[in-house]
Amino acid sequence: MSKIILKISGESLKEEEENVSKNKLEKILKLVNLLKSNHEVAIVIGGGNFFRGRSHPEMDKVTADTIGIFSSIINALYLKDYLNSHNIKCILATPFNVPNLIDNLSDAELKNNYNNGKIIIFGGGVGKSGYSTDSGTILALEKLEANLIIKLTNVDGVYSDDPHINKEAIRYDYLTYEEVLEKDLKVMDAYAIKKCQELNTKILVMNFNDYEKIIDYFENKKIGTIIGG
């Protein structure tokens, strides 16, 4: 059994004019259903479908980051409601205490629920300006003692360059942590990659739309890009 963190960008929820698309929520539901019978699953969600701080350089950075943090909590609430409505028990975890709105469980309680099959949804990153959702992923990883990060993207793995722009870009089947850092491949920020190396946590990067192929990974078939030791 793997202890999994699903890393989902906020942009992955957006479709045409919908900031949170039911079609995308349904894909997450199906992915969770594929995994939860045999694995423990938590989700870290970003907020870029509502607001990306770095896209607003005219704003005070702390203010922009704060809006982004709360945007990711909005997404976490959407996702929790959708999964709960489909009989998947979820717990929302944020770095903030919001009495009467969001239960603030201890790390021990979160880990116990995770180990007992409940889906933990992390919103709000680490709750501080200057930290990306990648840092929030590492925080979730350490809290739950997970051993696999599945990063869902809009391409089918890690490339040497943006494949949407450079048709000659090379896709990698496997990379070491060192190669990701040396090649500056922007899979996750450098801090997150170094922490995964320290914790010996594998990262699978795959296409969000290919969620049904996730079983291939656990059957040792090729899918996406694997980052490891």
C-alpha positions as CSV (number, residue, x, y, z in Angstrom):
1,M,0.0,0.0,0.0
2,S,1.3,3.4,-1.0
3,K,0.6,6.5,1.1
4,I,-0.1,9.1,-1.6
5,I,-0.2,12.9,-1.9
6,L,-2.0,14.1,-5.0
7,K,-0.7,17.5,-6.0
8,I,-3.3,19.3,-8.1
9,S,-2.9,22.8,-9.4
10,G,-5.8,25.2,-9.2
11,E,-5.6,25.7,-12.9
12,S,-6.4,22.0,-13.3
13,L,-9.9,22.7,-12.0
14,K,-10.6,25.5,-14.6
15,E,-12.4,24.8,-17.9
16,E,-13.5,27.5,-20.3
17,E,-15.5,30.0,-18.3
18,E,-15.8,27.9,-15.2
19,N,-13.3,28.5,-12.4
20,V,-14.2,25.2,-10.9
21,S,-15.5,22.8,-13.5
22,K,-17.7,19.9,-12.6
23,N,-16.0,17.9,-15.3
24,K,-12.6,18.3,-13.6
25,L,-14.1,17.6,-10.2
26,E,-15.5,14.4,-11.7
27,K,-12.1,13.3,-12.9
28,I,-10.6,13.8,-9.5
29,L,-13.5,11.8,-8.0
30,K,-12.7,8.9,-10.4
31,L,-9.0,9.1,-9.7
32,V,-9.7,9.0,-5.9
33,N,-12.0,6.0,-6.4
34,L,-9.3,4.2,-8.4
35,L,-6.8,4.7,-5.6
36,K,-8.6,4.7,-2.3
37,S,-9.4,0.9,-2.1
38,N,-5.7,0.0,-2.0
39,H,-3.9,3.2,-1.0
40,E,-4.1,6.0,1.5
41,V,-4.9,9.3,-0.3
42,A,-4.5,13.0,0.5
43,I,-4.8,16.0,-1.8
44,V,-3.0,19.3,-1.9
45,I,-4.8,21.9,-4.1
46,G,-3.5,25.2,-5.4
47,G,-5.5,28.4,-6.1
48,G,-4.3,29.6,-9.5
49,N,-7.7,29.2,-11.2
50,F,-8.9,32.1,-9.0
51,F,-5.7,34.1,-8.4
52,R,-2.0,33.8,-9.0
53,G,0.0,36.3,-7.0
54,R,2.9,36.4,-9.4
55,S,0.6,37.6,-12.1
56,H,-0.1,40.8,-10.2
57,P,3.3,42.4,-9.7
58,E,1.6,45.8,-9.1
59,M,0.2,44.5,-5.8
60,D,2.0,44.3,-2.4
61,K,3.5,40.8,-2.4
62,V,2.2,39.7,0.9
63,T,-1.3,40.8,-0.1
64,A,-1.1,39.0,-3.4
65,D,0.2,35.8,-1.7
66,T,-2.6,36.0,0.9
67,I,-5.2,36.2,-1.8
68,G,-3.6,33.1,-3.4
69,I,-3.6,31.3,-0.1
70,F,-7.3,31.9,0.4
71,S,-8.0,30.9,-3.2
72,S,-6.6,27.5,-2.6
73,I,-8.8,27.1,0.5
74,I,-11.9,28.0,-1.7
75,N,-10.8,25.2,-4.1
76,A,-10.3,22.8,-1.1
77,L,-13.9,23.5,0.0
78,Y,-15.3,22.9,-3.5
79,L,-13.5,19.6,-3.7
80,K,-14.4,18.5,-0.2
81,D,-18.1,19.2,-0.9
82,Y,-18.0,17.4,-4.2
83,L,-16.3,14.3,-2.9
84,N,-18.5,14.2,0.2
85,S,-21.6,14.4,-2.0
86,H,-20.4,11.2,-3.7
87,N,-20.0,9.3,-0.4
88,I,-16.2,9.8,0.0
89,K,-15.4,11.0,3.5
90,C,-13.1,13.9,3.4
91,I,-11.4,16.2,6.0
92,L,-10.3,19.7,5.2
93,A,-6.9,20.7,6.6
94,T,-5.7,24.3,6.6
95,P,-2.9,26.1,8.4
96,F,-5.5,28.5,10.0
97,N,-8.0,28.2,12.9
98,V,-11.4,29.3,11.6
99,P,-13.8,28.6,14.4
100,N,-17.4,27.5,13.4
101,L,-16.3,27.2,9.7
102,I,-13.3,24.8,9.4
103,D,-12.4,22.2,12.0
104,N,-8.8,22.5,13.0
105,L,-7.6,19.0,13.7
106,S,-4.2,18.2,15.2
107,D,-1.5,16.5,13.2
108,A,-2.1,13.3,15.1
109,E,-5.8,13.4,14.3
110,L,-5.1,14.1,10.6
111,K,-2.7,11.2,10.4
112,N,-5.1,8.8,12.2
113,N,-7.9,9.7,9.8
114,Y,-5.6,9.3,6.8
115,N,-4.4,5.9,8.0
116,N,-8.1,4.9,8.4
117,G,-9.1,5.7,4.9
118,K,-10.4,9.2,5.0
119,I,-9.3,11.6,2.3
120,I,-7.4,14.6,3.7
121,I,-7.6,17.8,1.5
122,F,-5.0,20.4,2.2
123,G,-5.8,24.1,1.3
124,G,-3.9,27.2,2.1
125,G,-0.3,25.9,1.6
126,V,1.8,26.6,4.7
127,G,-0.2,29.7,5.5
128,K,2.7,32.2,4.9
129,S,3.6,34.6,2.2
130,G,6.6,33.6,0.1
131,Y,5.9,29.9,0.1
132,S,4.5,27.9,-2.9
133,T,2.0,25.1,-2.9
134,D,5.0,22.8,-3.4
135,S,6.0,23.7,0.2
136,G,2.5,22.9,1.3
137,T,2.9,19.5,-0.4
138,I,6.0,18.8,1.6
139,L,4.2,19.9,4.8
140,A,1.4,17.4,4.1
141,L,4.0,14.7,3.2
142,E,5.7,15.1,6.6
143,K,2.5,15.3,8.6
144,L,1.1,12.1,7.1
145,E,4.4,10.3,6.5
146,A,3.4,9.7,2.9
147,N,5.8,8.0,0.5
148,L,4.6,9.0,-3.0
149,I,3.6,12.4,-4.6
150,I,1.5,12.2,-7.8
151,K,1.7,15.6,-9.5
152,L,-1.1,16.0,-12.1
153,T,-0.2,18.4,-14.9
154,N,-1.4,19.3,-18.4
155,V,1.4,17.3,-20.1
156,D,2.3,13.6,-19.9
157,G,5.4,13.9,-17.9
158,V,8.6,16.0,-17.5
159,Y,10.1,17.5,-20.6
160,S,13.5,19.2,-21.3
161,D,11.5,22.3,-22.4
162,D,7.9,23.3,-22.7
163,P,6.4,20.8,-25.3
164,H,3.7,23.2,-26.2
165,I,6.3,25.7,-27.5
166,N,9.3,23.5,-28.4
167,K,8.2,20.5,-30.5
168,E,11.8,19.1,-30.1
169,A,11.5,18.9,-26.3
170,I,12.5,15.5,-24.9
171,R,10.3,13.7,-22.5
172,Y,12.0,11.8,-19.6
173,D,10.8,8.5,-18.3
174,Y,12.9,8.7,-15.2
175,L,14.9,11.4,-13.5
176,T,17.0,11.5,-10.3
177,Y,16.5,14.3,-7.8
178,E,19.9,15.6,-8.8
179,E,19.1,15.7,-12.5
180,V,15.9,17.7,-11.8
181,L,18.0,20.3,-9.9
182,E,20.9,20.3,-12.3
183,K,18.7,20.7,-15.4
184,D,16.5,23.2,-13.5
185,L,13.4,21.4,-14.8
186,K,10.8,23.3,-12.7
187,V,8.9,20.2,-11.7
188,M,8.6,21.5,-8.2
189,D,10.6,24.2,-6.4
190,A,14.1,23.3,-5.4
191,Y,13.2,23.1,-1.7
192,A,10.5,20.5,-2.4
193,I,12.8,18.4,-4.6
194,K,15.6,18.5,-1.9
195,K,13.1,17.4,0.8
196,C,11.8,14.6,-1.4
197,Q,15.4,13.5,-1.8
198,E,16.0,13.7,2.0
199,L,12.8,11.7,2.7
200,N,13.3,9.3,-0.2
201,T,9.9,10.2,-1.6
202,K,9.2,9.3,-5.2
203,I,7.4,11.8,-7.5
204,L,5.2,10.7,-10.4
205,V,4.4,13.4,-12.9
206,M,1.5,12.6,-15.2
207,N,-1.3,14.1,-17.3
208,F,-4.4,15.1,-15.4
209,N,-6.5,13.8,-18.3
210,D,-4.8,10.4,-18.2
211,Y,-6.0,9.6,-14.6
212,E,-7.3,6.2,-15.6
213,K,-3.8,5.1,-16.4
214,I,-2.7,5.5,-12.8
215,I,-3.1,1.8,-12.2
216,D,-0.2,1.3,-14.7
217,Y,2.2,2.8,-12.2
218,F,1.3,0.2,-9.6
219,E,1.7,-2.6,-12.1
220,N,5.2,-1.3,-13.0
221,K,4.2,-0.2,-16.5
222,K,5.5,3.0,-18.0
223,I,3.5,6.1,-17.3
224,G,4.5,9.8,-17.1
225,T,7.9,10.6,-15.5
226,I,9.1,9.1,-12.2
227,I,11.6,11.1,-10.1
228,G,13.5,9.2,-7.5
229,G,16.9,8.2,-6.1
